[in-house]
Amino acid sequence: MSTHALALARRVTGEVRRVGRHFLSADLVGRLAETRDWHVVQDPYLDAFLSCALDRHDGRFWNRTYLFLPLLEVIMAEHDLEPA
């Protein structure tokens, strides 16, 4: 994972913990969407993170993305882990 992707994930995670996922500012959500739009390097971690973080913005909010399960699946697949 790139250092930029990790820094972005940490900032967004901190904001979610501070205000709650449903109350992220429109500015932050817009910047995440812009990041996804210009993101050209395939980074499975960043792709999964942005997909989950922007689910509501994209009108596809559901439990899997709310819980960030696609991101956990990327982590598990990379480390050959099986669900318990």
Buried (B, 14 or more C-beta within 10 A) or exposed (E): BEEEBEEBBEEBEEBBEEEEBEEBEEEBBEBBBEBBEEBEEEBBBBBBBBBBBBBBBEEEEEEEBEEBBBBBBBEEEEEEEEEE
